[in-house]
């Protein structure tokens, strides 16, 4: 296992797999789709959603193409294959801070309206949590929750790194954004997967459910031995919008999931709505966050 990220070239997925200008474009779409009040309230029982569904806006074409690829390729077999490939955690070892700095180099913030590096976004999330007086493990979660995006470093296409997560192995909910794109998903032709439960049992618990592959599940496995359970739920399910915000897939959850999702919902506004006009100064904050890292995490993480 290598502990150096400098000696390896980062594989480059084909442009056809990279419809987004940068990964933040997906998060900008989430802000367009969900108001901050939606996230704070949890399950959205909204009246008319049309104001949040202007999908015909030509500026959203790259997001639509991203979701088309995501929904086409995220099959049950694909998820199992990626777990077999990555959950051995034998790709690379690096310190948490080195991982943050590496993520900075991978995500190109080329949007002229958003020229802050990724480390600033992570610190803004963490500082917003800190300002509310939450426990230190919650603050650390704000800092590291997106480090699973290092999947880009290993050559994964955008649609296998970010995107709203959803169960595979059962029927796709119409609460998932752009559900029509699942027509091209091979699992849509598998009769075993066409019921609400599919291969699962009612109330089986989300730990027994396969979700679409991406940075959430990956990072959960990287840190699952080190952080409190609420933090692990935040990391693992923060992109599971069909469930924690739209109310889908309740039949797969157990009572413990429902209790832990209070933490997931508490975290999400910090994930999407923590940007502030004054960027935090990395040099002034690094020692504080390094202290949190040292308290909870090993000197190097296995990716």
Secondary structure as UniProt FT lines:
FT   HELIX           15..17
FT   HELIX           24..33
FT   HELIX           36..41
FT   HELIX           50..52
FT   TURN            55..56
FT   HELIX           58..60
FT   HELIX           61..73
FT   HELIX           76..86
FT   TURN            87..88
FT   STRAND          92..94
FT   HELIX           96..106
FT   TURN            112..113
FT   HELIX           118..131
FT   TURN            132..133
FT   HELIX           136..144
FT   TURN            145..146
FT   HELIX           147..154
FT   HELIX           158..160
FT   TURN            174..175
FT   TURN            177..178
FT   HELIX           179..184
FT   HELIX           186..189
FT   HELIX           191..193
FT   TURN            198..199
FT   TURN            202..203
FT   HELIX           206..208
FT   HELIX           215..223
FT   TURN            224..226
FT   HELIX           229..237
FT   TURN            238..239
FT   HELIX           241..244
FT   TURN            245..246
FT   TURN            248..249
FT   HELIX           250..252
FT   HELIX           255..272
FT   HELIX           282..296
FT   STRAND          301..302
//
